[in-house]
Amino acid sequence: MTMAAGRKTKDAREGGFLWNAFYKYLAGPATTDNAIEGVTPEARAAWERDLAARKEWSRRQRERKRAEREGRRGAA
C-alpha cells in the first residue's frame, strides 16, 4: 500500500486558497452587483434612460415578429 493510497487525493480543479481567491477577485467572471454605484446622479439617470430605451426597442421587436407570424398564419 502506497502512502497516497491511504489519504484522499484532491481534485486538481479544486485549487487551493490562493488560487480560489485569485480567481474570485481578479480572474473570475464579471459581476454586475452594484455596477453603477458611486457614479454621478446624471450618469445613473442616463444609464437608466438607456436601459429603458433598450427594453422598449426589444418589446417593439417582439411585437413586430409576433405580428409577422400571425400575418403569415392568416394568409396561409
N, C-alpha and C positions, 0 to 999 in steps of 0.2 A: 504494500500500500504506500503510495507516494504521499508526500507531505500535503500536496494540493488536494488530494482526494478527500481528506478529512474536513476541509473547510469549504464554505460556499464561495464560488468564484463570482466576481462581479461582472455584469454585462458591460462591455466596452462603451456602449451607447449611453450608459447612465452618467458617466463623467464623475467628477468629484466636486467638492465645494467650490473651488476656484473656477472650474470650467462652467459650472451651473451659474455662478454669479456673473461671470463674463458674458455668457450667452443671454442671461436675463436682462442685464443692464446695458450692454454695449452692442452685442451682435444679434440679438434676438429680433423677432418680428416687431414691426412698428405697432404702437398702440395709439389710440386716439383719446384716451382718458384725459380730460382737461386740455385738449389740444389747443384751444384758443384762450385759455386762462392767462391773464396777465397782459393782454393786448389792450389797446385803447378802445373806449366805447364805440368810437366811429368805425374802427376796423371790425369789431364784433358785429355791429349793425350791418355793415357791408357784407360780411360773411353770411349773416342770416338772410339778407335780401337775395344774395346769390343762391343760397340753398333753396329758398322758396321758389325762385325762378326756375331752377333745375327741376324741382319736383313738379311744378306746373307744366313744364315742357314735356316731361316724361308722361304725365297724365294725359296731355293732349295727344301724344304719340300713341298711347294705348287706345284712346278713344278712336283715333283715326284708323288704326289697324282693325279694331273691332268693327267699325262701320264698313270697311272694305270687305271683311269676311262675311258680314251679314248681307252686303250688296251682292256678293258672288253667290251666296246661298239662295237669295231671292231670284236671281237671274237664271239659276240652273234648274 
